[in-house]
Amino acid sequence: MSDKPVRVLLPEAMTSALSRRLFLGGALGLGVTAALAACSTGGGGGTSNGLNIYTWGEYDAPEVLKAFTKDVGPSITIDSYGSNQEMISKLVTASGTSGYDLCVPTHQYIPQMAASDLLEELDHSKIPNMEYLDPAYIDQEFDPGNKYSVPKDFGTTGYVYDSTVITRELTTWGDFWDAAQNEASGKMSLLEDPGEIAYAYFLWKGIDPNTTDEGHLEEYRVFITETIAPHVQAFESYPSGTIAQNGRVLAHAWNGDGRQGILENEDPTRYKYVTPAEGGNLWQDNWAIVKGAPNADAAHEFINYVLDPEVSLEELLYIGYNTGVTGIEEMAAEAGVEMPELIFFTPEQVEKFVFAELTDAEQTIVSIYDELTAAAGQ
Protein backbone atom coordinates (compact mmCIF):
# COMPACT_ATOMS: atom_id res chain seq x y z
CA MET A 1 0.00 0.00 0.00
CA SER A 2 1.37 3.44 -0.87
CA ASP A 3 1.65 6.20 1.70
CA LYS A 4 -1.38 8.45 2.06
CA PRO A 5 -0.78 12.02 3.16
CA VAL A 6 -1.37 13.08 6.73
CA ARG A 7 -3.74 16.03 6.70
CA VAL A 8 -3.07 18.66 9.34
CA LEU A 9 -5.61 21.32 10.29
CA LEU A 10 -4.24 24.21 12.34
CA PRO A 11 -6.14 26.85 14.31
CA GLU A 12 -5.85 30.35 12.87
CA ALA A 13 -3.95 31.54 15.93
CA MET A 14 -1.32 28.81 15.71
CA THR A 15 2.22 29.89 14.93
CA SER A 16 5.15 27.77 13.90
CA ALA A 17 6.34 27.74 17.51
CA LEU A 18 3.20 26.15 18.91
CA SER A 19 3.82 22.92 20.79
CA ARG A 20 1.99 20.50 23.06
CA ARG A 21 3.25 22.38 26.06
CA LEU A 22 1.44 25.56 25.00
CA PHE A 23 -0.98 26.57 27.74
CA LEU A 24 -0.88 23.32 29.66
CA GLY A 25 -3.23 22.94 32.56
CA GLY A 26 -4.96 26.00 33.96
CA ALA A 27 -3.85 28.61 31.48
CA LEU A 28 -5.99 31.53 30.35
CA GLY A 29 -8.75 31.05 32.75
CA LEU A 30 -11.12 29.53 30.60
CA GLY A 31 -14.00 28.19 32.61
CA VAL A 32 -13.47 24.46 32.28
CA THR A 33 -15.76 23.72 35.21
CA ALA A 34 -18.57 25.75 33.68
CA ALA A 35 -18.08 24.14 30.29
CA LEU A 36 -18.21 20.66 31.74
CA ALA A 37 -21.24 21.50 33.86
CA ALA A 38 -23.04 22.63 30.72
CA CYS A 39 -22.25 19.43 28.87
CA SER A 40 -25.14 17.23 27.80
CA THR A 41 -25.16 13.78 26.27
CA GLY A 42 -25.41 13.80 22.51
CA GLY A 43 -25.61 11.40 19.63
CA GLY A 44 -22.75 9.98 17.60
CA GLY A 45 -20.88 11.79 14.90
CA GLY A 46 -20.76 11.12 11.21
CA THR A 47 -18.67 8.52 9.44
CA SER A 48 -15.45 8.69 7.49
CA ASN A 49 -12.82 6.36 6.08
CA GLY A 50 -9.95 7.79 8.08
CA LEU A 51 -8.90 8.65 11.61
CA ASN A 52 -9.48 12.10 13.03
CA ILE A 53 -7.12 13.08 15.85
CA TYR A 54 -7.61 16.21 17.95
CA THR A 55 -4.33 16.91 19.73
CA TRP A 56 -1.58 19.35 20.64
CA GLY A 57 0.56 20.85 17.87
CA GLU A 58 3.78 19.06 16.84
CA TYR A 59 3.09 16.22 19.22
CA ASP A 60 3.52 13.08 17.10
CA ALA A 61 6.35 11.89 14.91
CA PRO A 62 5.30 12.44 11.27
CA GLU A 63 6.95 9.17 10.23
CA VAL A 64 4.85 7.28 12.78
CA LEU A 65 1.65 8.76 11.39
CA LYS A 66 2.65 7.86 7.83
CA ALA A 67 3.70 4.36 8.86
CA PHE A 68 0.37 3.75 10.59
CA THR A 69 -1.49 4.55 7.39
CA LYS A 70 0.87 2.37 5.38
CA ASP A 71 0.74 -0.57 7.77
CA VAL A 72 -2.83 -0.42 9.04
CA GLY A 73 -4.79 1.50 6.43
CA PRO A 74 -6.69 4.52 7.73
CA SER A 75 -5.51 7.93 6.57
CA ILE A 76 -5.05 10.46 9.35
CA THR A 77 -6.33 14.00 9.80
CA ILE A 78 -4.86 15.99 12.68
CA ASP A 79 -6.58 19.05 14.12
CA SER A 80 -4.62 20.93 16.77
CA TYR A 81 -5.61 22.85 19.88
CA GLY A 82 -3.63 25.11 22.20
CA SER A 83 -5.10 24.13 25.58
CA ASN A 84 -7.14 21.50 27.37
CA GLN A 85 -9.82 24.14 27.78
CA GLU A 86 -10.04 24.79 24.06
CA MET A 87 -10.36 21.08 23.37
CA ILE A 88 -13.01 20.54 26.04
CA SER A 89 -15.04 23.54 24.93
CA LYS A 90 -15.18 22.26 21.37
CA LEU A 91 -16.22 18.77 22.44
CA VAL A 92 -18.89 20.18 24.76
CA THR A 93 -20.31 22.32 21.95
CA ALA A 94 -20.35 19.35 19.55
CA SER A 95 -22.15 17.19 22.13
CA GLY A 96 -21.02 13.88 20.65
CA THR A 97 -20.99 14.98 17.01
CA SER A 98 -17.51 16.51 16.70
CA GLY A 99 -16.31 13.93 14.19
CA TYR A 100 -13.10 13.47 16.14
CA ASP A 101 -11.96 9.99 17.08
CA LEU A 102 -9.05 10.63 19.44
CA CYS A 103 -8.08 13.45 21.77
CA VAL A 104 -5.15 13.90 24.16
CA PRO A 105 -6.28 15.33 27.51
CA THR A 106 -3.91 15.98 30.38
CA HIS A 107 -4.55 13.75 33.38
CA GLN A 108 -6.45 16.12 35.69
CA TYR A 109 -9.19 16.73 33.09
CA ILE A 110 -10.09 13.09 32.49
CA PRO A 111 -12.44 12.58 35.47
CA GLN A 112 -14.57 15.58 34.57
CA MET A 113 -14.57 14.72 30.87
CA ALA A 114 -15.67 11.17 31.63
CA ALA A 115 -18.37 12.32 34.04
CA SER A 116 -19.62 14.77 31.42
CA ASP A 117 -19.89 11.99 28.81
CA LEU A 118 -17.22 13.40 26.53
CA LEU A 119 -15.25 10.15 26.30
CA GLU A 120 -15.97 6.60 25.19
CA GLU A 121 -15.01 3.67 27.36
CA LEU A 122 -12.02 1.79 25.97
CA ASP A 123 -12.17 -1.82 24.82
CA HIS A 124 -8.93 -3.20 26.23
CA SER A 125 -9.27 -6.36 24.13
CA LYS A 126 -8.51 -4.14 21.12
CA ILE A 127 -5.38 -2.68 22.74
CA PRO A 128 -3.24 -5.74 23.54
CA ASN A 129 -0.08 -3.63 23.45
CA MET A 130 -1.11 -2.12 26.76
CA GLU A 131 0.91 -5.00 28.17
CA TYR A 132 4.04 -3.02 27.26
CA LEU A 133 3.16 -0.08 29.51
CA ASP A 134 5.15 0.31 32.70
CA PRO A 135 2.79 -0.48 35.62
CA ALA A 136 3.91 2.77 37.27
CA TYR A 137 2.00 4.80 34.67
CA ILE A 138 -1.31 2.95 34.47
CA ASP A 139 -4.29 2.52 36.81
CA GLN A 140 -3.84 6.03 38.19
CA GLU A 141 -6.25 7.71 40.58
CA PHE A 142 -7.57 10.00 37.83
CA ASP A 143 -8.65 6.96 35.74
CA PRO A 144 -8.73 3.70 37.73
CA GLY A 145 -8.33 0.70 35.47
CA ASN A 146 -7.67 2.99 32.49
CA LYS A 147 -11.35 2.90 31.69
CA TYR A 148 -11.15 6.02 29.49
CA SER A 149 -7.48 6.69 28.81
CA VAL A 150 -4.10 5.23 27.96
CA PRO A 151 -0.83 7.04 28.76
CA LYS A 152 0.81 8.86 25.85
CA ASP A 153 3.74 10.45 27.67
CA PHE A 154 4.61 12.44 30.74
CA GLY A 155 6.98 15.11 31.95
CA THR A 156 7.71 17.70 34.58
CA THR A 157 8.77 21.31 35.00
CA GLY A 158 12.03 23.01 35.93
CA TYR A 159 14.11 25.80 34.49
CA VAL A 160 17.06 26.61 32.25
CA TYR A 161 19.76 29.17 32.98
CA ASP A 162 22.64 30.73 31.05
CA SER A 163 25.79 29.63 32.87
CA THR A 164 27.88 32.38 31.24
CA VAL A 165 25.79 34.97 33.10
CA ILE A 166 24.73 33.06 36.21
CA THR A 167 28.06 31.54 37.20
CA ARG A 168 26.91 29.95 40.47
CA GLU A 169 25.21 26.58 40.44
CA LEU A 170 21.43 26.66 40.70
CA THR A 171 19.67 23.58 42.06
CA THR A 172 16.37 24.62 43.70
CA TRP A 173 13.21 26.67 43.18
CA GLY A 174 14.63 28.98 45.83
CA ASP A 175 17.65 29.54 43.57
CA PHE A 176 15.30 30.20 40.66
CA TRP A 177 13.38 32.95 42.43
CA ASP A 178 16.61 34.45 43.77
CA ALA A 179 18.29 34.54 40.36
CA ALA A 180 15.12 36.04 38.88
CA GLN A 181 15.57 39.05 41.15
CA ASN A 182 19.32 39.33 40.62
CA GLU A 183 21.45 38.09 37.70
CA ALA A 184 18.43 37.42 35.49
CA SER A 185 16.38 40.51 36.37
CA GLY A 186 14.69 41.77 33.21
CA LYS A 187 16.04 38.80 31.26
CA MET A 188 13.91 35.95 32.54
CA SER A 189 10.70 34.29 31.43
CA LEU A 190 7.91 32.38 33.11
CA LEU A 191 5.75 29.75 31.51
CA GLU A 192 2.51 31.08 30.11
CA ASP A 193 0.67 28.88 32.58
CA PRO A 194 -0.93 30.00 35.86
CA GLY A 195 -0.71 26.62 37.53
CA GLU A 196 2.94 26.01 36.71
CA ILE A 197 4.02 29.37 38.16
CA ALA A 198 2.04 28.71 41.33
CA TYR A 199 3.60 25.25 41.65
CA ALA A 200 7.10 26.76 41.47
CA TYR A 201 6.24 29.01 44.41
CA PHE A 202 4.43 26.48 46.60
CA LEU A 203 7.07 23.79 46.13
CA TRP A 204 9.73 26.30 47.15
CA LYS A 205 7.76 27.10 50.30
CA GLY A 206 7.12 23.45 51.16
CA ILE A 207 3.36 23.90 50.67
CA ASP A 208 1.12 21.37 48.94
CA PRO A 209 1.10 22.76 45.37
CA ASN A 210 -2.58 21.85 45.09
CA THR A 211 -3.42 23.94 48.15
CA THR A 212 -6.72 25.80 48.39
CA ASP A 213 -5.78 27.62 51.61
CA GLU A 214 -6.72 31.29 51.27
CA GLY A 215 -3.74 32.41 53.32
CA HIS A 216 -1.30 30.49 51.12
CA LEU A 217 -2.90 31.88 47.99
CA GLU A 218 -2.71 35.46 49.26
CA GLU A 219 0.96 35.08 50.21
CA TYR A 220 1.63 33.73 46.72
CA ARG A 221 -0.27 36.63 45.13
CA VAL A 222 1.76 39.25 47.00
CA PHE A 223 5.09 37.59 46.20
CA ILE A 224 4.49 36.98 42.52
CA THR A 225 2.79 40.29 41.68
CA GLU A 226 4.92 42.59 43.83
CA THR A 227 8.32 40.92 44.20
CA ILE A 228 8.70 39.00 40.94
CA ALA A 229 6.62 40.90 38.36
CA PRO A 230 9.15 43.76 37.92
CA HIS A 231 11.84 41.27 36.87
CA VAL A 232 9.87 39.33 34.22
CA GLN A 233 10.90 39.89 30.62
CA ALA A 234 8.30 37.62 29.03
CA PHE A 235 5.74 34.88 29.46
CA GLU A 236 6.20 32.16 26.90
CA SER A 237 4.74 28.77 26.17
CA TYR A 238 7.58 27.38 24.11
CA PRO A 239 10.91 28.60 25.55
CA SER A 240 13.13 26.33 23.45
CA GLY A 241 13.27 28.89 20.64
CA THR A 242 14.57 31.68 22.81
CA ILE A 243 16.96 29.36 24.64
CA ALA A 244 18.39 28.24 21.30
CA GLN A 245 19.01 31.88 20.37
CA ASN A 246 20.49 32.91 23.75
CA GLY A 247 17.40 35.04 24.32
CA ARG A 248 16.99 34.43 28.06
CA VAL A 249 19.28 34.33 31.07
CA LEU A 250 16.68 32.30 32.99
CA ALA A 251 13.67 30.43 31.60
CA HIS A 252 10.94 28.48 33.35
CA ALA A 253 10.52 25.38 31.17
CA TRP A 254 9.04 21.93 30.71
CA ASN A 255 11.76 19.32 30.55
CA GLY A 256 11.22 18.43 26.89
CA ASP A 257 11.19 22.04 25.70
CA GLY A 258 14.18 22.95 27.83
CA ARG A 259 16.12 20.00 26.41
CA GLN A 260 15.19 20.93 22.85
CA GLY A 261 16.38 24.51 23.30
CA ILE A 262 19.72 23.41 24.73
CA LEU A 263 20.29 20.91 21.92
CA GLU A 264 19.47 23.53 19.29
CA ASN A 265 21.86 26.11 20.76
CA GLU A 266 25.16 26.40 18.88
CA ASP A 267 26.87 25.89 22.25
CA PRO A 268 24.87 23.19 24.10
CA THR A 269 27.12 23.58 27.15
CA ARG A 270 26.06 27.19 27.70
CA TYR A 271 22.65 26.46 29.23
CA LYS A 272 21.91 24.21 32.19
CA TYR A 273 18.56 22.57 32.88
CA VAL A 274 17.56 22.19 36.53
CA THR A 275 15.14 19.66 37.95
CA PRO A 276 14.61 21.47 41.26
CA ALA A 277 15.45 19.62 44.46
CA GLU A 278 12.02 20.48 45.94
CA GLY A 279 10.21 18.66 43.13
CA GLY A 280 7.94 19.72 40.30
CA ASN A 281 4.59 19.33 38.61
CA LEU A 282 4.07 15.86 37.15
CA TRP A 283 1.79 15.91 34.13
CA GLN A 284 0.64 12.96 32.05
CA ASP A 285 -1.00 13.25 28.66
CA ASN A 286 -3.28 10.45 27.56
CA TRP A 287 -4.93 8.98 24.51
CA ALA A 288 -8.71 8.97 24.84
CA ILE A 289 -11.51 8.15 22.40
CA VAL A 290 -13.99 10.96 21.87
CA LYS A 291 -17.67 10.35 22.57
CA GLY A 292 -19.45 9.53 19.33
CA ALA A 293 -16.18 8.76 17.51
CA PRO A 294 -17.11 7.73 13.94
CA ASN A 295 -14.00 5.54 13.69
CA ALA A 296 -13.68 3.99 17.13
CA ASP A 297 -12.13 0.79 15.79
CA ALA A 298 -9.43 2.75 13.98
CA ALA A 299 -8.86 4.77 17.15
CA HIS A 300 -8.26 1.57 19.11
CA GLU A 301 -5.91 0.37 16.36
CA PHE A 302 -3.93 3.60 16.52
CA ILE A 303 -3.53 3.50 20.30
CA ASN A 304 -2.38 -0.10 20.03
CA TYR A 305 0.04 0.82 17.22
CA VAL A 306 1.83 3.59 19.10
CA LEU A 307 2.24 1.37 22.18
CA ASP A 308 4.45 -1.00 20.22
CA PRO A 309 7.90 -0.48 21.79
CA GLU A 310 9.68 0.27 18.51
CA VAL A 311 7.01 2.79 17.52
CA SER A 312 7.03 4.25 21.02
CA LEU A 313 10.78 4.82 20.71
CA GLU A 314 10.24 6.77 17.48
CA GLU A 315 7.70 8.93 19.30
CA LEU A 316 10.09 9.55 22.20
CA LEU A 317 12.94 10.54 19.90
CA TYR A 318 10.65 13.09 18.21
CA ILE A 319 8.83 14.64 21.19
CA GLY A 320 11.52 14.31 23.87
CA TYR A 321 9.21 12.98 26.58
CA ASN A 322 9.06 9.59 28.32
CA THR A 323 6.35 7.43 26.74
CA GLY A 324 6.02 5.11 29.74
CA VAL A 325 6.68 1.88 27.85
CA THR A 326 8.61 -0.75 29.77
CA GLY A 327 12.27 -0.73 28.78
CA ILE A 328 12.04 2.54 26.83
CA GLU A 329 14.98 4.07 28.71
CA GLU A 330 17.27 1.24 27.71
CA MET A 331 16.01 1.40 24.13
CA ALA A 332 16.64 5.14 24.02
CA ALA A 333 20.17 4.62 25.33
CA GLU A 334 20.87 2.06 22.60
CA ALA A 335 19.54 4.55 20.05
CA GLY A 336 22.03 7.13 21.33
CA VAL A 337 19.46 9.66 22.58
CA GLU A 338 21.11 12.92 23.67
CA MET A 339 20.70 14.32 27.17
CA PRO A 340 18.66 11.37 28.45
CA GLU A 341 18.73 12.85 31.96
CA LEU A 342 16.21 15.43 30.75
CA ILE A 343 13.81 12.69 29.63
CA PHE A 344 14.28 10.05 32.32
CA PHE A 345 14.35 10.90 35.99
CA THR A 346 15.73 9.09 39.00
CA PRO A 347 13.40 7.44 41.51
CA GLU A 348 14.45 10.09 44.02
CA GLN A 349 13.37 12.86 41.65
CA VAL A 350 10.11 11.17 40.70
CA GLU A 351 9.22 10.77 44.37
CA LYS A 352 9.08 14.55 44.66
CA PHE A 353 6.92 15.14 41.58
CA VAL A 354 3.27 15.95 42.28
CA PHE A 355 0.28 15.40 39.99
CA ALA A 356 -1.59 18.63 39.34
CA GLU A 357 -5.25 18.61 40.36
CA LEU A 358 -8.25 20.66 39.40
CA THR A 359 -9.24 22.35 42.66
CA ASP A 360 -11.56 25.06 43.91
CA ALA A 361 -8.57 27.42 43.79
CA GLU A 362 -8.23 27.23 40.00
CA GLN A 363 -9.96 30.53 39.25
CA THR A 364 -8.02 32.27 42.02
CA ILE A 365 -4.74 31.01 40.54
CA VAL A 366 -5.83 32.29 37.13
CA SER A 367 -6.82 35.69 38.57
CA ILE A 368 -3.41 35.98 40.22
CA TYR A 369 -1.78 35.15 36.90
CA ASP A 370 -3.77 37.90 35.20
CA GLU A 371 -2.65 40.33 37.91
CA LEU A 372 0.94 39.17 37.46
CA THR A 373 0.98 39.71 33.70
CA ALA A 374 -0.53 43.17 34.14
CA ALA A 375 2.04 44.08 36.78
CA ALA A 376 4.81 42.85 34.49
CA GLY A 377 3.50 45.02 31.68
CA GLN A 378 2.62 42.07 29.45
C-alpha positions in Angstrom: 0.0 0.0 0.0 1.4 3.4 -0.9 1.6 6.2 1.7 -1.4 8.5 2.1 -0.8 12.0 3.2 -1.4 13.1 6.7 -3.7 16.0 6.7 -3.1 18.7 9.3 -5.6 21.3 10.3 -4.2 24.2 12.3 -6.1 26.8 14.3 -5.8 30.3 12.9 -4.0 31.5 15.9 -1.3 28.8 15.7 2.2 29.9 14.9 5.2 27.8 13.9 6.3 27.7 17.5 3.2 26.1 18.9 3.8 22.9 20.8 2.0 20.5 23.1 3.2 22.4 26.1 1.4 25.6 25.0 -1.0 26.6 27.7 -0.9 23.3 29.7 -3.2 22.9 32.6 -5.0 26.0 34.0 -3.9 28.6 31.5 -6.0 31.5 30.3 -8.8 31.1 32.7 -11.1 29.5 30.6 -14.0 28.2 32.6 -13.5 24.5 32.3 -15.8 23.7 35.2 -18.6 25.8 33.7 -18.1 24.1 30.3 -18.2 20.7 31.7 -21.2 21.5 33.9 -23.0 22.6 30.7 -22.3 19.4 28.9 -25.1 17.2 27.8 -25.2 13.8 26.3 -25.4 13.8 22.5 -25.6 11.4 19.6 -22.7 10.0 17.6 -20.9 11.8 14.9 -20.8 11.1 11.2 -18.7 8.5 9.4 -15.4 8.7 7.5 -12.8 6.4 6.1 -9.9 7.8 8.1 -8.9 8.6 11.6 -9.5 12.1 13.0 -7.1 13.1 15.8 -7.6 16.2 18.0 -4.3 16.9 19.7 -1.6 19.3 20.6 0.6 20.8 17.9 3.8 19.1 16.8 3.1 16.2 19.2 3.5 13.1 17.1 6.4 11.9 14.9 5.3 12.4 11.3 6.9 9.2 10.2 4.9 7.3 12.8 1.7 8.8 11.4 2.6 7.9 7.8 3.7 4.4 8.9 0.4 3.8 10.6 -1.5 4.5 7.4 0.9 2.4 5.4 0.7 -0.6 7.8 -2.8 -0.4 9.0 -4.8 1.5 6.4 -6.7 4.5 7.7 -5.5 7.9 6.6 -5.0 10.5 9.4 -6.3 14.0 9.8 -4.9 16.0 12.7 -6.6 19.0 14.1 -4.6 20.9 16.8 -5.6 22.9 19.9 -3.6 25.1 22.2 -5.1 24.1 25.6 -7.1 21.5 27.4 -9.8 24.1 27.8 -10.0 24.8 24.1 -10.4 21.1 23.4 -13.0 20.5 26.0 -15.0 23.5 24.9 -15.2 22.3 21.4 -16.2 18.8 22.4 -18.9 20.2 24.8 -20.3 22.3 22.0 -20.4 19.4 19.6 -22.2 17.2 22.1 -21.0 13.9 20.7 -21.0 15.0 17.0 -17.5 16.5 16.7 -16.3 13.9 14.2 -13.1 13.5 16.1 -12.0 10.0 17.1 -9.1 10.6 19.4 -8.1 13.5 21.8 -5.1 13.9 24.2 -6.3 15.3 27.5 -3.9 16.0 30.4 -4.5 13.8 33.4 -6.4 16.1 35.7 -9.2 16.7 33.1 -10.1 13.1 32.5 -12.4 12.6 35.5 -14.6 15.6 34.6 -14.6 14.7 30.9 -15.7 11.2 31.6 -18.4 12.3 34.0 -19.6 14.8 31.4 -19.9 12.0 28.8 -17.2 13.4 26.5 -15.2 10.2 26.3 -16.0 6.6 25.2 -15.0 3.7 27.4 -12.0 1.8 26.0 -12.2 -1.8 24.8 -8.9 -3.2 26.2 -9.3 -6.4 24.1 -8.5 -4.1 21.1 -5.4 -2.7 22.7 -3.2 -5.7 23.5 -0.1 -3.6 23.4 -1.1 -2.1 26.8 0.9 -5.0 28.2 4.0 -3.0 27.3 3.2 -0.1 29.5 5.2 0.3 32.7 2.8 -0.5 35.6 3.9 2.8 37.3 2.0 4.8 34.7 -1.3 2.9 34.5 -4.3 2.5 36.8 -3.8 6.0 38.2 -6.3 7.7 40.6 -7.6 10.0 37.8 -8.6 7.0 35.7 -8.7 3.7 37.7 -8.3 0.7 35.5 -7.7 3.0 32.5 -11.3 2.9 31.7 -11.2 6.0 29.5 -7.5 6.7 28.8 -4.1 5.2 28.0 -0.8 7.0 28.8 0.8 8.9 25.9 3.7 10.4 27.7 4.6 12.4 30.7 7.0 15.1 31.9 7.7 17.7 34.6 8.8 21.3 35.0 12.0 23.0 35.9 14.1 25.8 34.5 17.1 26.6 32.3 19.8 29.2 33.0 22.6 30.7 31.1 25.8 29.6 32.9 27.9 32.4 31.2 25.8 35.0 33.1 24.7 33.1 36.2 28.1 31.5 37.2 26.9 30.0 40.5 25.2 26.6 40.4 21.4 26.7 40.7 19.7 23.6 42.1 16.4 24.6 43.7 13.2 26.7 43.2 14.6 29.0 45.8 17.6 29.5 43.6 15.3 30.2 40.7 13.4 32.9 42.4 16.6 34.5 43.8 18.3 34.5 40.4 15.1 36.0 38.9 15.6 39.0 41.1 19.3 39.3 40.6 21.5 38.1 37.7 18.4 37.4 35.5 16.4 40.5 36.4 14.7 41.8 33.2 16.0 38.8 31.3 13.9 36.0 32.5 10.7 34.3 31.4 7.9 32.4 33.1 5.7 29.7 31.5 2.5 31.1 30.1 0.7 28.9 32.6 -0.9 30.0 35.9 -0.7 26.6 37.5 2.9 26.0 36.7 4.0 29.4 38.2 2.0 28.7 41.3 3.6 25.2 41.6 7.1 26.8 41.5 6.2 29.0 44.4 4.4 26.5 46.6 7.1 23.8 46.1 9.7 26.3 47.2 7.8 27.1 50.3 7.1 23.4 51.2 3.4 23.9 50.7 1.1 21.4 48.9 1.1 22.8 45.4 -2.6 21.8 45.1 -3.4 23.9 48.1 -6.7 25.8 48.4 -5.8 27.6 51.6 -6.7 31.3 51.3 -3.7 32.4 53.3 -1.3 30.5 51.1 -2.9 31.9 48.0 -2.7 35.5 49.3 1.0 35.1 50.2 1.6 33.7 46.7 -0.3 36.6 45.1 1.8 39.3 47.0 5.1 37.6 46.2 4.5 37.0 42.5 2.8 40.3 41.7 4.9 42.6 43.8 8.3 40.9 44.2 8.7 39.0 40.9 6.6 40.9 38.4 9.2 43.8 37.9 11.8 41.3 36.9 9.9 39.3 34.2 10.9 39.9 30.6 8.3 37.6 29.0 5.7 34.9 29.5 6.2 32.2 26.9 4.7 28.8 26.2 7.6 27.4 24.1 10.9 28.6 25.6 13.1 26.3 23.4 13.3 28.9 20.6 14.6 31.7 22.8 17.0 29.4 24.6 18.4 28.2 21.3 19.0 31.9 20.4 20.5 32.9 23.8 17.4 35.0 24.3 17.0 34.4 28.1 19.3 34.3 31.1 16.7 32.3 33.0 13.7 30.4 31.6 10.9 28.5 33.4 10.5 25.4 31.2 9.0 21.9 30.7 11.8 19.3 30.5 11.2 18.4 26.9 11.2 22.0 25.7 14.2 22.9 27.8 16.1 20.0 26.4 15.2 20.9 22.8 16.4 24.5 23.3 19.7 23.4 24.7 20.3 20.9 21.9 19.5 23.5 19.3 21.9 26.1 20.8 25.2 26.4 18.9 26.9 25.9 22.3 24.9 23.2 24.1 27.1 23.6 27.2 26.1 27.2 27.7 22.7 26.5 29.2 21.9 24.2 32.2 18.6 22.6 32.9 17.6 22.2 36.5 15.1 19.7 38.0 14.6 21.5 41.3 15.4 19.6 44.5 12.0 20.5 45.9 10.2 18.7 43.1 7.9 19.7 40.3 4.6 19.3 38.6 4.1 15.9 37.1 1.8 15.9 34.1 0.6 13.0 32.0 -1.0 13.2 28.7 -3.3 10.5 27.6 -4.9 9.0 24.5 -8.7 9.0 24.8 -11.5 8.2 22.4 -14.0 11.0 21.9 -17.7 10.3 22.6 -19.5 9.5 19.3 -16.2 8.8 17.5 -17.1 7.7 13.9 -14.0 5.5 13.7 -13.7 4.0 17.1 -12.1 0.8 15.8 -9.4 2.8 14.0 -8.9 4.8 17.1 -8.3 1.6 19.1 -5.9 0.4 16.4 -3.9 3.6 16.5 -3.5 3.5 20.3 -2.4 -0.1 20.0 0.0 0.8 17.2 1.8 3.6 19.1 2.2 1.4 22.2 4.5 -1.0 20.2 7.9 -0.5 21.8 9.7 0.3 18.5 7.0 2.8 17.5 7.0 4.3 21.0 10.8 4.8 20.7 10.2 6.8 17.5 7.7 8.9 19.3 10.1 9.5 22.2 12.9 10.5 19.9 10.6 13.1 18.2 8.8 14.6 21.2 11.5 14.3 23.9 9.2 13.0 26.6 9.1 9.6 28.3 6.4 7.4 26.7 6.0 5.1 29.7 6.7 1.9 27.8 8.6 -0.7 29.8 12.3 -0.7 28.8 12.0 2.5 26.8 15.0 4.1 28.7 17.3 1.2 27.7 16.0 1.4 24.1 16.6 5.1 24.0 20.2 4.6 25.3 20.9 2.1 22.6 19.5 4.5 20.0 22.0 7.1 21.3 19.5 9.7 22.6 21.1 12.9 23.7 20.7 14.3 27.2 18.7 11.4 28.5 18.7 12.9 32.0 16.2 15.4 30.8 13.8 12.7 29.6 14.3 10.0 32.3 14.4 10.9 36.0 15.7 9.1 39.0 13.4 7.4 41.5 14.4 10.1 44.0 13.4 12.9 41.7 10.1 11.2 40.7 9.2 10.8 44.4 9.1 14.6 44.7 6.9 15.1 41.6 3.3 15.9 42.3 0.3 15.4 40.0 -1.6 18.6 39.3 -5.2 18.6 40.4 -8.3 20.7 39.4 -9.2 22.3 42.7 -11.6 25.1 43.9 -8.6 27.4 43.8 -8.2 27.2 40.0 -10.0 30.5 39.3 -8.0 32.3 42.0 -4.7 31.0 40.5 -5.8 32.3 37.1 -6.8 35.7 38.6 -3.4 36.0 40.2 -1.8 35.2 36.9 -3.8 37.9 35.2 -2.7 40.3 37.9 0.9 39.2 37.5 1.0 39.7 33.7 -0.5 43.2 34.1 2.0 44.1 36.8 4.8 42.8 34.5 3.5 45.0 31.7 2.6 42.1 29.5 
